[in-house]
């Protein structure tokens, strides 16, 4: 014990000081003092005495500690404690003056300074924690702002691309209408579609031209269908059909039809992959002249290769329904953009795959498009072609090709039931009894539920989620499926907010321009306001591309909706074995986290939302295909656009029903099976 306490008093003071030391150590600010009370008494007696004089609460706490050690405290210590631990400050100061006269003021000041420093340090630590919290919030806000800024820039870039696309389409249309053949084809198409008013329209046109109605039609047909060269007239008119792609697989559909020196393709689609490829055997079409491509519809697996094909064939004609001639350039432009983006990504990693075509090729191919309405025969050299409604999507057509008295009917993708966006197929008389029916077989092994039941299932599933306050993402193919779902929801759930995003929104606007009855954006339906609505749109339905979650805005929406227990993701179409959509379906049954690519990085999110499929196929099923086969009653049937196992089983069914089937190989009219 220091000289602060006379030696005579040490025995009595020691227990009291030890009790005071224990009381000091009870305080939070004592963490820097020795933890042993005896050491504290030995080294800091002046500080303990000063604290004893200043703090009544400390004296009370010391009295408690002293009482706990009652058995070890002598009479002198108890008497001294009654003075030194008294609640009255004056009595305590008098006792301290007797016990330790002339306390060390320097030590007392040092103690006070140490306590003030400790309190200041505590305050600084608290301020530091507050500042660190604010910094963390600021960093999160900055990251969110950066993400929103990136999303806004992306949205602006998309808007600029849409504006550029509209500008290009306008320029294409202007150039098309300066081309005599395109203008004549459009005018002839209008007259041929006029129905009961046709005679009146032709008479009016003849009167304006100062000639006869027959002369008007003759001139227009001469411009659209110039007479074939003499060699073609004298050539053997036998009809030959050669599948070049999309026969025992889905993708890259392409059929070569030739007769009398005239060679045309029915479809020229892309094969899926990275990078996408041309029809498998397209080289066989390119080993000779090529007069035209007849396009059944605007899906990329049927028309996506045409810009590359037309780039090497300056005189190539492209014939399709009026709706398809408008939809195709939109699809081509998006495909060119996607191919360019993927090529840039490969280049960053030192790879290369090349692009099949670019924007200039798209513009050039679009200027080649000629409108051919349903039911209007059109001559191409030694061949005559006619389109008929195939259902499936807006503008989809089947094709009848005639050479002399030989005929081949080609369904393209076909459906017999009415949808919101298009009616079912209508087989024309010109197809009945054809020498060959080339028929798609996508769903030849399936018997679908009635369409009303499938629509009802979708409506009930969506209503259940939205009534619970959740939101639904429906990844959908941009052309056909997205617009169909939007119109179904508008009809059956008009009160549910619907947002259409990505390429699906662009094509929905094209649908509205082509058919005033197809009002996608009415009532509660609108184009998605991304990025603002990614988080702000809390209840309703989002329909977005891509349908397999391989990219596009659907991925951004999935990142947010999959972790939501009250949300749902309904996959609405075919999911390739390697697609993220298929992986998500497989994971949903087990639960866990899902990883997919968002732009150039991988993103992992927990899957708490409901994940399911909605079946709304736009292809005829087994029963529908059998009905079409019976209605056409062709001499032979060739199956394409399917898988070998299913085609083999379906071919057996056809044979049992009395139909003769032909292998998907080069076929000649009249040749033995």
C-alpha angles and dihedrals in degrees: 000000000000129000088265087092121048114243090240091065099041097098092053097039097045097076090045093050091047089054089049090049090053090050091050091050089054089067119093091230091062094079091105094052125087109278094220110086092209091055089047091053092048097048103030108033094134091053091050092049091048091050089048090057095047109040122057090183090057090051090051091051091047090052089056092052090047091051090053088058094045094132093057097046120094128218092259093054092048091051092048091047091055087063103034095044096042116131091233112088093208094057090047093050091049091050092049091050088056096043099039112013116198101015118214102265091188091060091046092053090046089053092050090047090050092051091048090049090050091051091047091051090050090051092048091050090052091049090048091052090049092048091048090052091050090048091051091051091046091051091050090048090049091050091049091047090049090050092048090047090051090048091048091050090049091049090049090049089051090050090050090049090050090050090048089048092051090048091051092047091051091049090048092051091049091052091045092055090052090057110092095214095049091046092047091047092051092048092046089048091053091051093045091050094047094093112183091006093053096100092049092049094047091048091051091049091048092049090051091049094044094238141093126286091243090052091052092054092043093053094046092049091048090055094045098037108031115194113269119249117267093256090061092051094054096042122108106272096213112142119234129184122195122182109220099175144348093044105116093011139042115254136046093049111191133152125186115212119184138172137152093006093307117119124189134168124223102212129341108208137174123256111229118248143093101303101021114233140210124259109300098249100025090132089074089062092048095055091083143014118312120202106183149342118231109204120207096194144336102264111122095237087064105033108014097103097052098096090056091045094048092048090069096039110056094182096047115129121214114205126186142135116291090254093051093049088059097042098045098066090051090053093044093051092052091047091051090051093049093047091050092049092050091048090053089051092051091047091056088060094045096257132118136197103162127228123262094220145344139215094287091054089049091052092047093049092047090055089056094059117117122192115235115180124211115279096014111120114221125194120224108179108295092350133079119204130195129183126216132187112275100178107217099108137351110299096009114151143186117219134226113196119193130192111178105308094338120100138185122190118204119193100196108194104337142184131179100205130086118252132187091259103036143012126242128276121289114204110212127219089248089067098049114104092008118170090239135016113200102200132185116236105190094131099020092128096048133084106201125209115252109286092240089059092050092049090048090052091053093047094049093047093050093044091052093054096043094046087057090055095255132125131234129216116203110187104205141174108266098233119056105342097062094049092044093054093045091053093045091054092045090054099043103027105028092160094058114094112239126194123193116201141185124359089345089067092050092051092045088059089050090050090054091050092050098045121022088201092065099077103170096164103057134112111353094355122098144147110281115258099221132216093013095056096046086090103010096058099079107161126035141046130305117199111192146152142284103058094202095042090246091135144309128089092315088075092055091050092046091055089062103034101044093067092051113099092205095047134085142207114207114191107211107190149027114319116207115229091247097042125112088235092062090046090052092051090050091048095046092068091056102031127221137109125330124213124198138152120268107188105309100342139067118247125195122197134170115253108230098138123090112267119198144136130252117207113220103142117180091203127093113254127222094284092046093050092049089052091051091048091051092047095050093040093192122184090242136011126213117195120216138160096049145080123282098240094051092042092053092052092046092047088056089052090051091051091050088054091053100262121136114225130207126206117248093257133106106309128198125196110253094011116134115263 
